[in-house]
Each structure stands twice: as structure tokens, then as C-alpha cells.
Amino acid sequence: MFRKLLTLDQAKKLIDDLEFEPLGSEEISLQEAHGRILAEDVISNFNIPPFDRSTVDGYAVKSEDSFGAEENLPVHLRLVGTVNIGELPSMNILKGEMAEIVTGAPIPHGADAVIMVEDTERKNETVDVFSPVAKNENIMQKGTDIRKGETILQKGQALGSREMGVLAAIGRAKIAVFVVPLVAVLSTGSEVTEPGRDLSPGRIYDINSFSLSGAVFESGGKPINMGVAPDEKTKLRETLEKALSLADIVVTSAGVSVGPKDILPQTIDSLGKPGLVFSGIAVKPGKPTTMAVVGRKPVFSLPGHPASALLVFNLITQPVIQKLAGRGSDKAETVKALAGTRMFSAKGRRTFVMVNLRKVGPNHLLAVPVETGASGAITTLAKANGYVEIPENLQFIDENDEVTVTLFRGTM
């Protein structure tokens, strides 16, 4: 039987009190860094650009030499050389002189502006200038992008394509990142069959190992699919012990209700101290959810129903994976919508209603409950865009009431 049910907030508080921290850091090559989480603040050791450079093709000049230039009254300047990209110019631009320059090339000494080639006409070693330029016009100055000593990326930041480009720009070939937590994912139940095998009468395919493995990956962990363990104490214990030896976190599904074969909580509690943290939360769906700690490794036992398992994973398991991975908790995206029908809560439990979002006119969304008949319905996984949360002290949300819909990842 369950202990007294905890509220969701109480369960989260117990998890927070365990003070899970990142597993550690490692240095990897920039080539391997995409998707990883920074374990250091990244500080630039030099300016970018490291020199004043031209932003256009044209001529480097003293800006004052162009003053008064007009279409019908051009200024005549003497061409004294060419500045190419990738080389530092040795020339010094004097009054009445200019140098041909390409986009990205360093500005030569003495010049303080660049005239676009479209505003000039070359005549041998003389160039007619038809439009004036201001000081620093068409020049990207040294350090205007990144300054030496500037913190450009912060510890805990995820490395995407843009961040990798920034690291390359400051010459970083290696970077310190947090270790990715390994998460063992295990389905339980003698009736569960791995996909690809023939389905015998009375059996079902394993959904949770695959949906939860995907959720682990999205949370910043690396899933280890342990397959299916039967409802038999010895084999279940052996599989759990193996999972604990391979992974930093264990996530199981099914086997945590009050049926005669729901032996998982007792088995987990016997694996090591401190053991069970809680068993049963006052939520719907997800009431039988159990958590334990073996050594310093968290073990989450989620409901067997696929939609329920994913929902509870998002509520309590994902934040722990994110902490161990060194990343901040990703706040789920939310949208406002109108309730498509009356939504009832379960007495004394915080209720999560899976909904499908539909557009109503140009400016409104309608949140329509996914009618499953039970939390185990498979169609919920495909139909629901997110969920509406109903507090314990609220009996129902009425039709057309404004609601906040928490979106599932990648649904909008």
C-alpha cells in the first residue's frame, strides 16, 4: 500500500533537499561540442575583430579629404597602393592619398574611413570621389564585436551552432563541458514485449522504454535502454542492480501501483540506503509515482501508462537530469487558450488534463481535452499538444475560461 500521498509541491521539495549537483566536467574538442553544456565561463583573450577593418570594397582615405565631394564636383585623390585581406598594410595614407581596399582587409595607417567603390571613378593613378564620407564610415573598429577580457559565453549554457561559431572565432579548439548523465530506462511487466517480436495474446508492446529514452535525450541525458524486466523479484532485482552499475540515474515504468504484481517499490527500497524518498503523489495522472535514492543515484519509478509516465517524467524527473547535466531547468513553453469544454479535477489531487490545441479565428486557441477514457490510452501521445493544470482546491475549469497550456516539447 502507499504511504500517505504527498502533494506535488512536497515531492518536489524532497527532491530539491537532496541537492543533486553536476556530475563533473571534461575537456572535449570543439568538433564534439555541439549540444553539450559549458562547464566554464568563456572569456576572450583578444579583440574581435583584432584590427580596424573595411566593411565594403572601395578606397581607404582620410575622411576630411572627401569633404565637399559632389556628383558634379568630385574630389581627386592619388592612389598609392592596395590592401588585401589577410595581410597587414605597411603604407601610411597621407593627405590627398588613398589605398584600394577589399571587404575585411585591415585599414592602413593614416586612413579613418572607406569610400565605396560605387561612389568613385578610377583614372589611372587618380580616383575621382563623388560622395563624402564621415570619420569611421564603412569601418568595423577593433573590438567592436568582442572585446578582450569579455565573457562571451557562460557556464551552464548549451552549445548550439551559433555558440560553436563564437568559440571558433576566438580560437578555442577545446572546451570544458559537463559530463552527460547516463540514464538507465527500464520497463517492467511480464506482459510487455519488445517491438519487432511477435505479439502473443494478452501481451502489449513496450512503449515506455522508447518514449522515455527520447525524453531523457531531450533533457540532456544519454539513455541506456535496459529493455523489459518481468514481474519476478529475483530477475527484477538483478536488472535494477545492473542498471545502477551502468548509469547515474535509473528510470523505470509500471510496477508501482497496488496490484499483486506491483513489487517495484519494495525491490528498489531493498537495494541500498537511503532508499525510498516517497511513494505516491496526489496528482492525476501519476498517483503511484515513486522515488528512491541508492547511494547518490536517484531512481524514479513512473506509472506504466505511457501518457502518465511522460507527464510525470516532465514534472519531477527531467529537472534532476538537468541538474546532473549542469544545465538550468528549461521552463516549458506555455500559451494562453480557452477551455474547449468543462474540465474536472480529481478530488484532493492536482489534475493534469491533456489537451489538443485548435485555432479559433485569427487570435485565439481552443484547448480541447483529449478524450481517452483512461490514462493508459495510447492516442494521448499523438493527439495532445500539452496539458492544463487544475489545482487541488479547484473542482473544475468551465468552458471558455482562459487557461494556461504547458506545451510538450516540439508541438507548436
N, C-alpha and C positions, 0 to 999 in steps of 0.2 A: 504493500500500500504506500501511497505518497505520504510524505510528511505534510505539515500544514503548508498550503500553497503560498509562495511568495508573490508579491506584486512584481511587475516587470522592473520597476524602479529599484526595488530591494535586491533583485537578482543582479541588476547592473552594478549596484553599489558593492555587492560582494565581489564581483569580478574586478571592479576598479581597485578595491582594497588589496587585491593580490599583487598589484603594482608590476605588471608584466612590462619588460623592457626589451629593446632591440637585442638580437642575439649576438651582435658583434659586427665587425666590418672586415672588408677585404679589398685589396687593390686589384683592379682589373684594367684591361686595355680599353681605350675609348671605343674601339670597334665592337666590344662586347657590352657596352654600357646602356644601350637603348632599353628603356623600361625599368632600369634599376633606380634605387633611391640613394641620393647623395648622403654620405656619412661625414661630410666636411663642408665648411663654407669655402667657396671657391673665390679666391682673390686674384685679381690680375696683377702680374708683375711688371707690366708695361702699358703704355698708352696704345689705344687703337682709335684711329689709325696712328701709327708710330711717327708720322710726319704729316705736315700740311700737304694735301693732295688735291688735284683738279677733279671736279665732278663733271666736266664736259671736255670735248675736243675743241681746241682753239689755240689761243696765244696768251702766255703769261706776261703780264705788264705791270707797270706802276699805275695804279688806278688814276692818279692825278693827270697822267699823260693822255687819258681818254676824255677828260672833261671838255665839254663843248663840241664833241663829235656829233655830226648830224648826217642825215642821208645825203643832203646836197652839199655838205661842207665837212668832208671826212678829215680825220687826223691821220697824218702819215708817220709811221714808226718803222724803225730799222730792224730787220730780222737778224738775230745774232747766233741762232742755234736751234737745236731740237732737244726736247726732253722726252725720253721714252719710259714706259712703265718698267719697273724692276731695276732701275739704276738711279743713283743719286747724282743730281746735276752739279757740275763743278763751276759753271758760269755764274756771273753776278750781273743782274739786269740793272743797267744804268738808265738815267733819264733819256727818253726818246728811243729806248730799245724794247724789244720783245723777243720771246722764245716760243717756238711752236711746241705744243704740249698735247698729250692724249689723256683721255679719262683714266684716272687712277694714278697718274705719274706724280712724283714729288714736285712741289713748287720750288723753282730756283730762287736763290738768294736775291734780294732786291725787289722781287715781284710781290704784289699783295692782292692781285685779282686775276681772273682769267676771262678774256673776251671770247665768246662763242664764235666758231669759225663762220657761222651763218651771218654774223654781223661784220664781216671783213671781206676784203678782196686783195689777193696777193699779186704783186707786180715785181717779179724777180726777188730782190732782197729788201723790197719795201712792201709794207702792208697798209692798205687804207682801212681805217676803223670808222664805221658809220654809226656806232652807238656807244655811249659812255657806260662805264661800269663803276660800281661803288667798291670801297675797300672790302676785301674778303668775299666779294661776289664770285660765285662758282668755285669756291674753295671749301673743302671739308677740313677743318682745322685739327691739328694733333690732339688726340684725347677726347674729341667731342663724342665719340661712340662709347668708349670705355676708358676710364682714367686709371692710371697706375695706382694700386692700393685700394681700388674699388671692389666691394663684394658684389659679384655679379650673379652668383647662384648660391642658394642657401641650403644648409644641412636639412635633410628631410624632403627635399624637392625631387620630384620624379624627373627622370631624364628622357625627354622626347626628342624629336628630330631637331627642334629649334635649340634646345639646350645643348645637344651634341655639337651643333654648329658653333655655338658660343665657345664651348670648350676647345674646339679645333682652332678657333680664331685666336685664342691666347696661347696656343701651342701645347696644350695638355695632351699627352699621349696616354697617360694613366690617370686613374681617378679612384678615390676611396668611396666605396658604396657599402650599404648594409647587406649582411648575409640574408639570402632569401629563406624564409622559414619553410621547412618541409612539412607537409600536412598529409597524414595518412587518412584516407577516406575509405570507410568500411560500411557495407550494407549487411544487415543481419536478417535471418529468416530462412527456414527450411523450404519455404515456398518460392523463394526468389531464384531466378535463373539468369545467367549472364546472356546478354544479347548475342545472337549468332547461333545459339544452340536451339534444338527443337524444344518447343514448349509443351510440356506434358499437361494433362488435365489437372486443374486445381492450382497451377503454378502461374507466376507472373514474371515478366522481365524486370531486371534490375534497372531502375530509372535513376535512383538517388546517387549511385556512385558516379554517374556521368554528369548529372546536373550540379551536384555539389562540387565535383572536381572543377567544373567550369567556374563556379562561384569562388572557389579557392584561388584560382588563377587570376580572376578579376580583382581579388582583394590584395594581391601582391605576394601570394604564396605559391609554392610549387607542389601540386598534388601528387600523391602516391596512391594509385588505385589498388586497394587491398582485395578487391573483389567482394565475394559474399561469404559470410560465416553462418553456419547453421545454428538453430536454436538448441545447442547442446553445450553444456557448461565447459567441458574439457576443451573441446575444439575452439569454442569462443574465447576462452582464456588464452589459449596458445596464439590465436590470431591477434588478440589485443596486445599480448606481450611482444610479439614480433613488430606490430605497428609502433609501439612505444620505443623499440630499439632502433627503428629506422627513421622516425620522424620527431619533429619538435612539438607537434600538435596532433591529436587524434580526433577525427570527426566520424561518428557513427550515426546510423539512422535505423529506426524501428527497434523493437525490443525494449521500449521504455514505458509502456503503458501498464495496465494492471491485469493483463491476461495471464493464464497459467504458464505461458512460454516466454513472458517478458522478463528475462533473467539478467538483462544487461546492467542495470544499476548495481545490483549486488555483486556481480562479477567484477565490475570496474572498481568498486569500493574495496575489494579484496586484493587489488594489485599493488597497493602501496599507499603510504601516507603522503599528504594529509587525507586523501580520499574524497568522499562526496562533499561538494560545496553546497549544492541544493538539488532537490529532486521534485520538480513540479512548479510551474509558474501559472499565475492566474491570468492567462491570456487565451484567446480563441482566435485561430487555431494555435496549437503548440503547448497545451497544458502539460503533457508528460515530459517536457524538456528537462534534461538532467545535465549537470556539470560536475566534474571531479578534477582533482589535480593529483598526479602521480609524480613524486619528486617535485620538479618545477614545470612539468609538462601538463598543459591543460587537455582535458578530454571532454568533448561535447557530445552528448547523446541526444539526437534530434528525433522528432516524430517520423514515422515511416511514410506518411502520406507525402507525396512529392511537393505539392504546393506549400504545405505546412512546413516541411523541412527547409525549403528555400527561404521562406519568410523568417523563420526563427534564426536561420543562419545569418541573414542580413541584420537582425536585431542584436544578437549577442556574440556570434562567433566572428563575424567579419571585423569588428573593432579590435579583437585580440590579435588576429592575424596581422592587421595593420600596425599594431604596436610592436609586435615582434619583428616586423619587416622594417621598422624605423620610419614609417610614413604616417602623416597625420590622418586622423579619421576623415574619410571622404563623406561630406554631408550629401545625402541623397538629394537629387533634384526634385523639387515639388512644383505643382501647378495648382491653380485655383479652378474649381469646376462646380457645377450644380449637380446635386444628387438626383439621379435619374428616377429613383423610387425611394420609398422609405427604407432605411437601413436599421435593423435592430441589433442591439448588443446582447451579449450573454450575461446574465445576472452575476454581478460581482467580479466579472473578468473584463480586462481590456480587450476589445474586439477589433480585429483587423479584417475589413471587408475587401476582398479582391474585386477590382473594377476594370471595366473596359471603357476607354475614353472615346467619345464621339464628338465631332464638331457640330455645333448648333449655331448656324448663322456665322457671320464673319468674326465675332468677338467672344464666343462662349464655347466652353467644353461641357459635355454631359458625362457624369460618372455613373455608369450603369453596372450594378453588381453582376458578377459572373455567376450565373445560377448553376451550381454544381451539385447541389443536393447533399454533398458531403465534402469534407476537406481532402478526401483522397482522390477526387475526380481529376483525371489526367488533363482534361481540356483546360483546366485553370491555367496551366503553364503556358499554353499557347494564346489564350484569349485575354489574359489580364495584362494591362499596361502598368498597373501599380495597385496601391491599396489606400483605403481610407481608415484612419484610426478613430475608434469611438472610445472615449474614456470610461472608466468603471462606473462613474456616477451618472452616466447619461443613458437613458433607456433606448433612445433611437434618434436618428437624424431624419428629418422629414424630407419629403420630395421637394425639390427646388431649393433646399437650403444650400448655402455656399459651403463647400468642403475643400480641404487640402488633400490633394492626392500625392502620395510619395511614389515616385516613378521607379520602376525596375530599370536596371542599367540597360541602355541601348534601346529603349522602347519608344522614344519620341525623337 
